[in-house]
């Protein structure tokens, strides 16, 4: 039987770092967070480097911050300690640590694939609409030419009738 200490759970940690931190210091702060995770016997699986984003509402009178996230595995009991340590950090405006099960990870991967598939479908739809509009224009031009021919024939017949 697997003990609770050796069983690793998967987690996602999303965070906003204060915009008061200089751009070059953000990386060192991210490394501190990563060190905190590895110090609690965690292993980072995926990392999104923080980028500056506007906040939906002010937090501590700040309107923007650096948003990033980690996917990591860690023993089950250590997540609370990581969460508590992040709560004490004054440079982290907000953070959210959630447990992720394997089905959700598969869904995350699937959703990123479906987004690219959706983009392909949208491209195909745009291309089809463009082709359709081209055909409509060509049809309109040929219809105008036919209409022009009919008018010329009518003019000829009118001239014949009037000249008699």
NUTORPA-946119 format. One record per atom (N, C-alpha, C, O): x, y, z; residue number from 1. Coordinates in Angstrom, 3 decimals. Example, Ala and Ser with C-alpha at 12.3 -4.5 7.8 and 13.67 -1.06 7.14 Angstrom:
! NUTORPA-946119
         x         y         z    i
    13.190    -5.690     7.800    1
    12.300    -4.500     7.800    1
    13.200    -3.300     7.800    1
    14.236    -3.319     8.465    1
    12.850    -2.250     7.080    2
    13.670    -1.060     7.140    2
    12.900     0.030     7.870    2
    13.409     1.138     8.039    2
END
This chain:
! NUTORPA-946119
         x         y         z    i
     0.842    -1.183     0.000    1
     0.000     0.000     0.000    1
     0.885     1.243     0.000    1
     1.911     1.262     0.679    1
     0.513     2.271    -0.739    2
     1.294     3.491    -0.879    2
     0.989     4.413     0.292    2
    -0.173     4.685     0.592    2
     2.034     4.889     0.949    3
     1.811     5.800     2.076    3
     1.476     7.193     1.564    3
     1.734     7.520     0.406    3
     0.903     8.001     2.436    4
     0.474     9.353     2.037    4
     1.668    10.228     1.689    4
     1.544    11.133     0.864    4
     2.827     9.978     2.304    5
     3.995    10.817     2.060    5
     4.578    10.586     0.672    5
     5.087    11.522     0.056    5
     4.513     9.332     0.162    6
     5.108     9.053    -1.142    6
     4.128     9.288    -2.281    6
     4.543     9.375    -3.436    6
     2.845     9.390    -1.985    7
     1.863     9.625    -3.029    7
     1.906    11.093    -3.449    7
     1.759    11.993    -2.623    7
     2.113    11.318    -4.755    8
     2.187    12.680    -5.269    8
     0.873    13.036    -5.953    8
     0.342    12.263    -6.750    8
     0.368    14.199    -5.632    9
    -0.818    14.733    -6.293    9
    -0.388    15.814    -7.261    9
     0.696    16.382    -7.131    9
    -1.234    16.094    -8.227   10
    -0.956    17.142    -9.210   10
    -1.687    18.413    -8.813   10
    -2.838    18.375    -8.378   10
    -0.997    19.547    -8.972   11
    -1.557    20.840    -8.574   11
    -1.302    21.878    -9.658   11
    -0.393    21.753   -10.478   11
    -2.137    22.899    -9.626   12
    -1.914    24.081   -10.464   12
    -1.872    25.285    -9.531   12
    -2.762    25.484    -8.704   12
    -0.837    26.067    -9.681   13
    -0.666    27.283    -8.886   13
    -0.666    28.469    -9.837   13
     0.234    28.602   -10.667   13
    -1.674    29.336    -9.721   14
    -1.744    30.573   -10.501   14
    -1.455    31.725    -9.557   14
    -1.861    31.691    -8.395   14
    -0.758    32.747   -10.043   15
    -0.383    33.843    -9.153   15
    -0.272    35.166    -9.907   15
    -0.036    35.203   -11.114   15
    -0.450    36.244    -9.154   16
    -0.190    37.608    -9.622   16
     0.885    38.192    -8.725   16
     0.717    38.288    -7.509   16
     1.993    38.582    -9.345   17
     3.062    39.255    -8.608   17
     2.851    40.753    -8.763   17
     2.438    41.218    -9.826   17
     3.126    41.498    -7.727   18
     2.936    42.939    -7.714   18
     3.695    43.614    -8.853   18
     4.795    43.197    -9.217   18
     3.097    44.653    -9.402   19
     3.767    45.406   -10.468   19
     4.860    46.321    -9.913   19
     5.611    46.931   -10.674   19
     4.943    46.411    -8.588   20
     6.017    47.201    -7.977   20
     7.366    46.504    -8.130   20
     8.415    47.135    -8.004   20
     7.331    45.208    -8.399   21
     8.557    44.452    -8.643   21
     9.063    44.831   -10.034   21
     8.285    44.872   -10.987   21
    10.351    45.105   -10.152   22
    10.925    45.470   -11.453   22
    10.922    44.248   -12.371   22
    10.950    43.103   -11.921   22
    10.886    44.536   -13.685   23
    10.807    43.461   -14.671   23
    11.920    42.429   -14.512   23
    11.669    41.229   -14.625   23
    13.141    42.881   -14.251   24
    14.252    41.938   -14.140   24
    14.229    41.166   -12.821   24
    14.876    40.124   -12.721   24
    13.508    41.642   -11.813   25
    13.419    40.957   -10.522   25
    12.284    39.932   -10.492   25
    12.219    39.106    -9.581   25
    11.394    39.981   -11.478   26
    10.266    39.057   -11.515   26
    10.771    37.616   -11.633   26
    10.255    36.718   -10.969   26
    11.780    37.403   -12.477   27
    12.317    36.057   -12.684   27
    12.890    35.504   -11.383   27
    12.686    34.333   -11.063   27
    13.605    36.340   -10.632   28
    14.167    35.865    -9.370   28
    13.053    35.514    -8.374   28
    13.197    34.579    -7.586   28
    11.939    36.267    -8.411   29
    10.820    35.961    -7.526   29
    10.145    34.649    -7.941   29
     9.711    33.873    -7.090   29
    10.059    34.410    -9.241   30
     9.499    33.154    -9.739   30
    10.391    31.992    -9.304   30
     9.897    30.927    -8.934   30
    11.701    32.203    -9.352   31
    12.627    31.158    -8.907   31
    12.465    30.875    -7.416   31
    12.642    29.738    -6.980   31
    12.129    31.899    -6.629   32
    11.854    31.682    -5.198   32
    10.627    30.790    -5.014   32
    10.619    29.896    -4.169   32
     9.590    31.045    -5.817   33
     8.378    30.220    -5.742   33
     8.707    28.788    -6.154   33
     8.270    27.829    -5.518   33
     9.485    28.661    -7.228   34
     9.883    27.333    -7.693   34
    10.722    26.622    -6.630   34
    10.581    25.416    -6.431   34
    11.600    27.374    -5.943   35
    12.397    26.812    -4.851   35
    11.533    26.369    -3.689   35
    11.816    25.356    -3.050   35
    10.477    27.126    -3.411   36
     9.536    26.753    -2.358   36
     8.869    25.416    -2.693   36
     8.719    24.552    -1.830   36
     8.473    25.263    -3.954   37
     7.828    24.015    -4.380   37
     8.806    22.847    -4.281   37
     8.464    21.790    -3.751   37
    10.026    23.040    -4.791   38
    10.996    21.943    -4.739   38
    11.462    21.677    -3.310   38
    11.829    20.548    -2.985   38
    11.451    22.694    -2.456   39
    11.801    22.509    -1.055   39
    10.790    21.658    -0.307   39
    11.125    21.028     0.696   39
     9.571    21.636    -0.786   40
     8.510    20.809    -0.187   40
     8.358    19.489    -0.956   40
     7.284    18.887    -0.971   40
     9.443    19.055    -1.587   41
     9.497    17.792    -2.333   41
     8.551    17.781    -3.528   41
     8.016    16.734    -3.893   41
     8.347    18.942    -4.134   42
     7.509    19.035    -5.316   42
     8.353    19.076    -6.569   42
     9.544    19.383    -6.517   42
     7.740    18.769    -7.689   43
     8.435    18.784    -8.971   43
     7.589    19.543    -9.986   43
     6.448    19.170   -10.256   43
     8.158    20.615   -10.549   44
     7.438    21.432   -11.520   44
     7.364    20.673   -12.840   44
     8.378    20.226   -13.375   44
     6.135    20.536   -13.357   45
     5.899    19.828   -14.603   45
     5.798    20.805   -15.766   45
     6.356    20.571   -16.838   45
     5.084    21.895   -15.544   46
     4.882    22.903   -16.589   46
     4.936    24.268   -15.935   46
     4.498    24.450   -14.799   46
     5.482    25.228   -16.673   47
     5.632    26.575   -16.116   47
     5.281    27.603   -17.182   47
     5.761    27.526   -18.313   47
     4.454    28.551   -16.820   48
     4.141    29.692   -17.688   48
     4.827    30.899   -17.070   48
     4.471    31.333   -15.974   48
     5.806    31.437   -17.773   49
     6.535    32.591   -17.255   49
     5.581    33.775   -17.143   49
     4.728    33.971   -18.009   49
     5.721    34.557   -16.090   50
     4.779    35.659   -15.868   50
     4.908    36.761   -16.926   50
     5.999    37.068   -17.407   50
     3.786    37.326   -17.258   51
     3.738    38.464   -18.170   51
     2.786    39.493   -17.566   51
     1.866    39.152   -16.822   51
     3.022    40.728   -17.895   52
     2.246    41.817   -17.288   52
     0.826    41.816   -17.847   52
     0.610    41.748   -19.057   52
    -0.131    41.892   -16.927   53
    -1.537    41.918   -17.299   53
    -2.276    42.938   -16.457   53
    -1.891    43.224   -15.323   53
    -3.316    43.470   -17.011   54
    -4.173    44.408   -16.297   54
    -5.128    43.602   -15.425   54
    -5.695    42.606   -15.875   54
    -5.304    44.028   -14.189   55
    -6.193    43.340   -13.271   55
    -7.639    43.749   -13.531   55
    -7.907    44.867   -13.974   55
    -8.556    42.851   -13.257   56
    -9.979    43.139   -13.453   56
   -10.465    44.176   -12.450   56
   -11.397    44.931   -12.727   56
    -9.833    44.206   -11.296   57
   -10.180    45.181   -10.263   57
    -8.907    45.466    -9.469   57
    -8.018    44.616    -9.413   57
    -8.804    46.639    -8.857   58
    -7.582    46.966    -8.110   58
    -7.393    46.061    -6.891   58
    -8.342    45.752    -6.171   58
    -6.152    45.650    -6.684   59
    -5.777    44.873    -5.511   59
    -4.671    45.651    -4.824   59
    -3.628    45.911    -5.424   59
    -4.885    46.019    -3.593   60
    -3.921    46.853    -2.851   60
    -3.534    48.106    -3.645   60
    -2.369    48.501    -3.686   60
    -4.528    48.710    -4.264   61
    -4.379    49.938    -5.060   61
    -3.498    49.755    -6.304   61
    -2.952    50.726    -6.828   61
    -3.367    48.546    -6.759   62
    -2.593    48.277    -7.973   62
    -3.539    47.802    -9.063   62
    -4.451    47.016    -8.807   62
    -3.319    48.280   -10.270   63
    -4.215    47.941   -11.369   63
    -3.627    46.925   -12.336   63
    -4.325    46.449   -13.231   63
    -2.345    46.585   -12.168   64
    -1.768    45.546   -13.003   64
    -0.735    44.750   -12.216   64
    -0.287    45.163   -11.147   64
    -0.373    43.608   -12.766   65
     0.578    42.735   -12.102   65
     1.112    41.719   -13.090   65
     0.719    41.712   -14.257   65
     1.996    40.871   -12.633   66
     2.603    39.838   -13.467   66
     1.898    38.514   -13.182   66
     1.929    38.007   -12.060   66
     1.266    37.965   -14.212   67
     0.517    36.722   -14.061   67
     1.323    35.555   -14.596   67
     1.910    35.637   -15.675   67
     1.350    34.454   -13.830   68
     2.004    33.233   -14.268   68
     1.396    32.045   -13.549   68
     0.573    32.200   -12.646   68
     1.814    30.853   -13.962   69
     1.314    29.664   -13.271   69
     2.298    28.512   -13.377   69
     3.187    28.503   -14.228   69
     2.117    27.545   -12.494   70
     2.888    26.308   -12.475   70
     1.923    25.131   -12.436   70
     0.863    25.214   -11.817   70
     2.284    24.049   -13.088   71
     1.685    22.745   -12.851   71
     2.784    21.950   -12.174   71
     3.899    21.874   -12.690   71
     2.488    21.359   -11.029   72
     3.523    20.600   -10.334   72
     2.923    19.434    -9.571   72
     1.725    19.396    -9.290   72
     3.788    18.484    -9.243   73
     3.376    17.354    -8.414   73
     4.067    17.490    -7.076   73
     5.211    17.938    -6.991   73
     3.366    17.101    -6.042   74
     3.896    17.248    -4.695   74
     3.186    16.254    -3.784   74
     2.050    15.868    -4.057   74
     3.846    15.836    -2.699   75
     3.130    14.998    -1.725   75
     1.886    15.734    -1.210   75
     1.877    16.959    -1.082   75
     0.856    14.968    -0.925   76
    -0.462    15.529    -0.598   76
    -0.439    16.539     0.551   76
    -1.125    17.558     0.462   76
     0.303    16.308     1.598   77
     0.282    17.195     2.753   77
     1.028    18.496     2.561   77
     0.813    19.442     3.319   77
     1.893    18.570     1.575   78
     2.745    19.748     1.405   78
     2.054    20.913     0.702   78
     2.546    22.040     0.757   78
     0.937    20.667     0.050   79
     0.247    21.734    -0.681   79
    -0.215    22.835     0.270   79
    -0.116    24.017    -0.059   79
    -0.711    22.465     1.427   80
    -1.171    23.467     2.390   80
    -0.009    24.335     2.856   80
    -0.174    25.543     3.029   80
     1.160    23.741     3.061   81
     2.329    24.515     3.486   81
     2.764    25.490     2.390   81
     3.130    26.630     2.677   81
     2.722    25.044     1.152   82
     3.063    25.931     0.027   82
     2.067    27.081    -0.037   82
     2.459    28.236    -0.206   82
     0.794    26.774     0.095   83
    -0.262    27.788     0.063   83
    -0.069    28.810     1.181   83
    -0.195    30.013     0.953   83
     0.237    28.334     2.385   84
     0.437    29.231     3.525   84
     1.652    30.134     3.319   84
     1.607    31.319     3.650   84
     2.729    29.582     2.775   85
     3.936    30.380     2.522   85
     3.666    31.477     1.505   85
     4.155    32.598     1.650   85
     2.886    31.156     0.473   86
     2.562    32.154    -0.551   86
     1.655    33.246     0.020   86
     1.735    34.401    -0.397   86
     0.804    32.885     0.962   87
    -0.092    33.874     1.582   87
     0.692    34.912     2.373   87
     0.254    36.054     2.512   87
     1.839    34.520     2.886   88
     2.650    35.438     3.693   88
     3.545    36.348     2.846   88
     4.087    37.326     3.360   88
     3.704    36.043     1.579   89
     4.569    36.834     0.706   89
     3.862    38.133     0.314   89
     2.820    38.076    -0.338   89
     4.395    39.305     0.690   90
     3.714    40.569     0.396   90
     3.755    40.963    -1.084   90
     2.969    41.806    -1.515   90
     4.655    40.368    -1.862   91
     4.750    40.718    -3.278   91
     3.789    39.924    -4.153   91
     3.631    40.232    -5.335   91
     3.152    38.915    -3.593   92
     2.154    38.158    -4.346   92
     0.783    38.743    -4.007   92
     0.299    38.634    -2.880   92
     0.169    39.374    -5.027   93
    -1.133    40.011    -4.818   93
    -2.230    38.982    -4.588   93
    -3.009    39.104    -3.643   93
    -2.293    37.974    -5.445   94
    -3.279    36.903    -5.333   94
    -2.629    35.618    -5.825   94
    -1.746    35.634    -6.682   94
    -3.082    34.517    -5.268   95
    -2.674    33.214    -5.777   95
    -3.809    32.235    -5.576   95
    -4.681    32.429    -4.729   95
    -3.782    31.183    -6.367   96
    -4.787    30.139    -6.264   96
    -4.087    28.807    -6.484   96
    -3.458    28.588    -7.519   96
    -4.199    27.932    -5.517   97
    -3.594    26.609    -5.587   97
    -4.720    25.586    -5.594   97
    -5.473    25.464    -4.628   97
    -4.822    24.849    -6.706   98
    -5.891    23.853    -6.811   98
    -5.296    22.485    -7.105   98
    -4.232    22.362    -7.712   98
    -6.004    21.476    -6.664   99
    -5.627    20.100    -6.951   99
    -6.211    19.733    -8.319   99
    -7.369    20.036    -8.606   99
    -5.414    19.091    -9.144  100
    -5.848    18.731   -10.496  100
    -5.790    17.212   -10.610  100
    -4.760    16.601   -10.324  100
    -6.904    16.602   -11.030  101
    -6.845    15.155   -11.239  101
    -6.445    14.856   -12.678  101
    -6.459    15.745   -13.530  101
    -6.100    13.640   -12.939  102
    -5.554    13.250   -14.246  102
    -6.561    13.462   -15.372  102
    -6.163    13.755   -16.500  102
    -7.833    13.322   -15.098  103
    -8.857    13.561   -16.123  103
    -8.847    15.017   -16.552  103
    -8.989    15.318   -17.738  103
    -8.679    15.933   -15.586  104
    -8.646    17.359   -15.914  104
    -7.420    17.691   -16.754  104
    -7.490    18.532   -17.650  104
    -6.296    17.035   -16.470  105
    -5.096    17.276   -17.264  105
    -5.333    16.832   -18.699  105
    -4.969    17.535   -19.642  105
    -5.944    15.662   -18.861  106
    -6.268    15.193   -20.208  106
    -7.204    16.178   -20.897  106
    -7.060    16.436   -22.093  106
    -8.166    16.733   -20.150  107
    -9.101    17.709   -20.711  107
    -8.384    18.995   -21.098  107
    -8.695    19.599   -22.124  107
    -7.405    19.422   -20.260  108
    -6.633    20.629   -20.587  108
    -5.877    20.441   -21.891  108
    -5.853    21.334   -22.738  108
    -5.260    19.279   -22.048  109
    -4.522    18.992   -23.274  109
    -5.482    18.941   -24.451  109
    -5.201    19.484   -25.520  109
    -6.627    18.278   -24.244  110
    -7.630    18.154   -25.293  110
    -8.181    19.517   -25.690  110
    -8.388    19.782   -26.874  110
    -8.419    20.386   -24.704  111
    -8.990    21.704   -24.997  111
    -8.006    22.556   -25.785  111
    -8.422    23.329   -26.649  111
    -6.697    22.431   -25.506  112
    -5.739    23.204   -26.294  112
    -5.701    22.692   -27.717  112
    -5.507    23.468   -28.653  112
    -5.889    21.367   -27.894  113
    -5.942    20.820   -29.241  113
    -7.210    21.263   -29.942  113
    -7.185    21.585   -31.130  113
    -8.334    21.283   -29.206  114
    -9.590    21.670   -29.827  114
    -9.581    23.146   -30.212  114
   -10.230    23.538   -31.182  114
    -8.847    23.969   -29.455  115
    -8.738    25.384   -29.815  115
    -8.045    25.518   -31.159  115
    -8.474    26.304   -32.003  115
    -6.971    24.753   -31.366  116
    -6.283    24.833   -32.653  116
    -7.173    24.276   -33.756  116
    -7.145    24.780   -34.878  116
    -7.966    23.243   -33.460  117
    -8.892    22.701   -34.450  117
    -9.966    23.733   -34.781  117
   -10.357    23.877   -35.940  117
   -10.442    24.451   -33.762  118
   -11.448    25.482   -33.993  118
   -10.891    26.585   -34.881  118
   -11.597    27.109   -35.742  118
    -9.623    26.939   -34.671  119
    -9.005    27.964   -35.502  119
    -8.923    27.504   -36.951  119
    -9.144    28.295   -37.869  119
    -8.603    26.219   -37.163  120
    -8.543    25.686   -38.526  120
    -9.909    25.746   -39.181  120
   -10.025    26.107   -40.352  120
   -10.953    25.390   -38.424  121
   -12.308    25.432   -38.967  121
   -12.684    26.867   -39.322  121
   -13.272    27.111   -40.376  121
   -12.346    27.823   -38.448  122
   -12.648    29.223   -38.732  122
   -11.937    29.685   -39.996  122
   -12.521    30.406   -40.806  122
   -10.672    29.276   -40.177  123
    -9.934    29.634   -41.392  123
   -10.627    29.072   -42.624  123
   -10.781    29.754   -43.637  123
   -11.043    27.807   -42.515  124
   -11.715    27.177   -43.650  124
   -13.020    27.893   -43.968  124
   -13.357    28.078   -45.138  124
   -13.759    28.299   -42.937  125
   -15.019    29.004   -43.149  125
   -14.786    30.351   -43.821  125
   -15.522    30.738   -44.729  125
   -13.744    31.070   -43.363  126
   -13.431    32.358   -43.994  126
   -13.064    32.172   -45.459  126
   -13.497    32.935   -46.323  126
   -12.252    31.141   -45.729  127
   -11.827    30.878   -47.103  127
   -13.036    30.542   -47.968  127
   -13.142    31.010   -49.101  127
   -13.954    29.723   -47.427  128
   -15.158    29.354   -48.170  128
   -16.021    30.583   -48.454  128
   -16.566    30.722   -49.548  128
   -16.144    31.476   -47.467  129
   -16.924    32.699   -47.681  129
   -16.288    33.579   -48.746  129
   -16.986    34.166   -49.573  129
   -14.941    33.671   -48.725  130
   -14.252    34.468   -49.737  130
   -14.487    33.891   -51.128  130
   -14.772    34.625   -52.074  130
   -14.365    32.560   -51.245  131
   -14.591    31.911   -52.537  131
   -16.032    32.110   -52.986  131
   -16.295    32.354   -54.164  131
   -16.965    32.005   -52.040  132
   -18.372    32.185   -52.369  132
   -18.627    33.601   -52.872  132
   -19.367    33.800   -53.835  132
   -18.009    34.588   -52.213  133
   -18.206    35.969   -52.651  133
   -17.587    36.193   -54.027  133
   -18.114    36.966   -54.827  133
   -16.480    35.525   -54.301  134
   -15.868    35.646   -55.632  134
   -16.805    35.075   -56.678  134
   -17.014    35.684   -57.727  134
   -17.381    33.889   -56.394  135
   -18.310    33.286   -57.331  135
   -19.540    34.153   -57.506  135
   -20.047    34.286   -58.619  135
   -20.024    34.740   -56.435  136
   -21.187    35.628   -56.536  136
   -20.864    36.820   -57.426  136
   -21.692    37.239   -58.234  136
   -19.650    37.371   -57.277  137
   -19.259    38.506   -58.110  137
   -19.190    38.091   -59.566  137
   -19.651    38.812   -60.450  137
   -18.599    36.900   -59.816  138
   -18.515    36.420   -61.193  138
   -19.903    36.187   -61.760  138
   -20.176    36.528   -62.911  138
   -20.796    35.592   -60.935  139
   -22.167    35.376   -61.389  139
   -22.859    36.701   -61.661  139
   -23.601    36.827   -62.635  139
   -22.622    37.683   -60.811  140
   -23.247    38.989   -60.992  140
   -22.761    39.629   -62.284  140
   -23.544    40.230   -63.020  140
   -21.467    39.500   -62.556  141
   -20.920    40.075   -63.790  141
   -21.521    39.378   -64.998  141
   -21.937    40.047   -65.944  141
   -21.578    38.045   -64.992  142
   -22.148    37.333   -66.138  142
   -23.629    37.656   -66.288  142
   -24.127    37.755   -67.409  142
   -24.338    37.821   -65.179  143
   -25.745    38.186   -65.239  143
   -25.914    39.578   -65.838  143
   -26.828    39.813   -66.629  143
   -25.028    40.503   -65.457  144
   -25.081    41.851   -66.039  144
   -24.806    41.809   -67.535  144
   -25.448    42.522   -68.306  144
   -23.856    40.977   -67.946  145
   -23.552    40.859   -69.378  145
   -24.758    40.310   -70.134  145
   -25.089    40.789   -71.218  145
   -25.417    39.296   -69.552  146
   -26.613    38.740   -70.189  146
   -27.695    39.806   -70.296  146
   -28.364    39.934   -71.322  146
   -27.853    40.565   -69.221  147
   -28.860    41.627   -69.204  147
   -28.529    42.684   -70.255  147
   -29.421    43.224   -70.910  147
   -27.245    42.968   -70.406  148
   -26.796    43.956   -71.389  148
   -27.119    43.470   -72.805  148
   -27.572    44.244   -73.647  148
   -26.884    42.199   -73.052  149
   -27.180    41.609   -74.364  149
   -28.669    41.696   -74.638  149
   -29.067    42.048   -75.749  149
   -29.496    41.389   -73.663  150
   -30.938    41.460   -73.838  150
   -31.378    42.884   -74.175  150
   -32.245    43.084   -75.025  150
   -30.781    43.868   -73.508  151
   -31.120    45.268   -73.781  151
   -30.703    45.662   -75.193  151
   -31.430    46.399   -75.859  151
   -29.572    45.197   -75.659  152
   -29.117    45.503   -77.023  152
   -30.074    44.905   -78.056  152
   -30.397    45.545   -79.056  152
   -30.522    43.680   -77.807  153
   -31.482    43.039   -78.712  153
   -32.793    43.810   -78.744  153
   -33.390    43.990   -79.805  153
   -33.242    44.267   -77.567  154
   -34.472    45.056   -77.506  154
   -34.319    46.369   -78.268  154
   -35.231    46.793   -78.978  154
   -33.163    47.007   -78.117  155
   -32.910    48.247   -78.843  155
   -32.972    48.016   -80.355  155
   -33.563    48.809   -81.087  155
   -32.367    46.939   -80.807  156
   -32.391    46.623   -82.242  156
   -33.816    46.413   -82.737  156
   -34.189    46.923   -83.793  156
   -34.602    45.674   -81.988  157
   -35.984    45.407   -82.385  157
   -36.808    46.688   -82.403  157
   -37.636    46.895   -83.290  157
   -36.567    47.558   -81.398  158
   -37.279    48.836   -81.369  158
   -36.913    49.681   -82.585  158
   -37.781    50.307   -83.193  158
   -35.650    49.699   -82.935  159
   -35.228    50.463   -84.112  159
   -35.872    49.900   -85.384  159
   -36.290    50.666   -86.252  159
   -35.953    48.596   -85.497  160
   -36.585    47.980   -86.656  160
   -38.057    48.359   -86.746  160
   -38.567    48.676   -87.821  160
   -38.724    48.321   -85.613  161
   -40.142    48.641   -85.583  161
   -40.358    50.113   -85.920  161
   -41.253    50.452   -86.695  161
   -39.546    50.979   -85.343  162
   -39.704    52.408   -85.580  162
   -39.302    52.804   -87.005  162
   -39.880    53.735   -87.566  162
   -38.349    52.131   -87.583  163
   -37.888    52.466   -88.915  163
   -38.869    51.977   -89.998  163
   -38.812    52.472   -91.123  163
   -39.731    51.058   -89.704  164
   -40.688    50.569   -90.697  164
   -41.748    51.515   -90.967  164
   -42.628    51.241   -91.782  164
END
